[in-house]
């Protein structure tokens, strides 16, 4: 059933990865338009929401593009352990051997001093928690992060097979999106360094904004 959900999901692509690098691609699924579902990414956090009864056929999530090979590890951090509800959120890992569900209740989280809970999925951590679900085997076809239980989840530090997963942007919309290494996230165009990214933004956006301010206007 999960493969049907993913195939029918109305994917909202933050970007299509143009290289072998993986990236998040948000989506929501609500065929009957009966639920308040949302999947957004901002400030390093993937926000997933299902504001309707769990039994409602609806979900929110994000696909991880560009994944191949076999499973070795996956992890994410929730703002609070209370956001783990009945194995949701979870990774849905589809491979040549079947579909494997790695839910937040299938491993023991590491709790930080601020209450954030990190869930790490490896063969070792799954076994240590009693092997409630099988460790994924076979060649990976697709991977998604899913919330289908009523509630919200705020996920950060998402990793799969050792790669940090964040949405890649098509172009910078502010000079801040060029700083602190964010210039590497842009796909079209790509930049060699921070300076090239800032220069591109100034050429295509900065001057227009300066002109608008001079004429007492704000850009929408």
N, C-alpha and C positions, 0 to 999 in steps of 0.2 A: 504494500500500500504506500510505503514511503517513497518508492521510486515514482509512483503515479503522482504523488503530491509534488515532488520536485519537478517533474516534467510539466505539470500544469501550473506551477507557481508563476505569479506575475513578477518576474525578476526586475528589480530596479537597479540597473548596473551603475555603480559608481565609476567603474572603469572596466575595460577589457584588457587583461594583461597581454602585452604585445611580445613578451619574452617568456622564458621558462619560469620566471619568478612567479610565485603565488600571490594572490591578492583576494580580498574579500569582495563579494558581490551580494548586496542585500536583496531580500525578496520577502513577500508576504503571500499567504494563501488563505483565501476566504471566498470560495465559489458561490456561497449563498448570500454574501454581503450581510452576514448576520453578526459580525464581531468587530470590535475595535482592535485591530492588529497593526503593529508598526515595527519597522526595522530601519534604524538610522545609525549613522556613525558620526561622532563628533568628539574632538579633543581626546583622541586615543581610546574612546569607549564605544563599544557596540551596544546600542540600546534596543532590546527586544521586548515587545509587549503583546500580551493576549488578554484583553479586558472583556472576557466573557466566560461562561462556564467551560470547564475542561472538556466536557462531552461535545461541545460545538466543534464541527469539522473545520478547524481553522488553525493556522500556525504562523509564526514569524521566524525568520532565520537569515542566514548568510551562507552562500556557497564559497568554497575556497578553490579558486581557479588555479590551473597550472600544476596540479598535484599528480605525481606518477610514482611508479615503483611500488614498494611494499611499506607497510606500517611499521614505524619504530616508536613514535611518541606523539603526544598531543597534550595541550594544557590550556587553561584559561583561568583568569582571576575574576571572582564575583565581588561586588561591592560589599556583600555580606553573605554569610552562610545561609541566612534565612531566605535568600533568593533561590536556593536549590529546592525545588518542589517536585517530588516524585520522579526524579531522574531527568528533570528539565531545568536548565538547558543541557544539551548533550551534543556530542558529535555523532552524526550518521555517516558511517564509512562504508561505501559500496565498493566491493571488490569482485574479482572473478569467482570468489568462493561464496559470495552472498552479501547480505547487509549486516553490519555490526553496529550496535548502539552502545556508545560510551557515555553514560549519564553521570551527572554530578554526584549521585548517590552510590556510584559503583566503586569509588575510591575514597580514601580518607584525606580530607583537605588539610592544607597547611594554613593556619590562621595567623595573620599578621597582627601587630599591636593596634592597628586602626580598625580591626575587625574584618578586613578583606580576606577572602578565602580562595586559595589557589588549588585547583584540581589538576593533578598530573596523571596522565594515562600512559603507562608502559606495561609490558608483560609482567614486570616485577610488582608494580603498584596494584595492578588488577589482581594478581595472585595473592598479595598481602592482604587485600580486602576480602578474600574468600572466593575469588573468581566468580563473582555474581554474573558476569557476562563474559563470553569468550574474547580472547585477544584477536584482533583482526588478522586474517591471513589472506594470501592471494594478492594479485595485482590490483592496485587501486584504480577504480573507475571515476569515483566522485566522492567529495567530502562536503558535508554541510553542518552548520551549527543550528540547532533547532530549539524553539520554545513552543510547546503545544499544550502546556498546562496553564491554567489561569494564573496570571501574575505578570511580573516584570523581571527582567534580568539586565544588569549592567556589566558587560564583560570587557575586560582589558587584558593586555599582555597575552593575546591569543597566539598560540604557536602550534604548528603542525609539522612533524618530522624535522624539528629544529629550526624552522623558518618562522619569523615574526609575520603575522598576517595583518595587513592594513590595506584600506582601499587606496589605489593609486589615482591621482588626479590627472585630468587631461592638461591643464595649464594652471599656473598660479593666479589666484584671485586676490592676493594681497602679498606684500613683501614678506610678511611673517611666514607665509607658506613656502618661502625659500630658505628660511633660517633653521638652525638646529638640526641640519641633516635632511630637512623636508624636501629639499631640491631633488633628492633621489627618488621621491615618490611620483614625480611627474612623468607621464608616459608620452604625451604628444603636445609639445615637443619634449625631448629629453635634454638634460643639461649636464655639462661636464663638472660644474662646481656651483657654489652658492652665488658667486658674482654673476655668472651667466644667467642664472635664474632671476636675480634681482633686476638685471639690465633688461631682460625680456619683459618683466612686469612693468618697469618704468616706461618702456617704449610703447607698450600696448594698452596700459591702463593708467599709469601714474600721471602722464601729461594730461589725459582727459579729465581726471579727477581734479588736477590743479586748475585747469581752465574753468571747470564747473564752479569751483570754490570762488574763483575770481569774479564770476558773474552771479554769485549768490545762489547757485543751484546745488542740489545734492543729487548724486547718481542713485537710481533705484536699484 
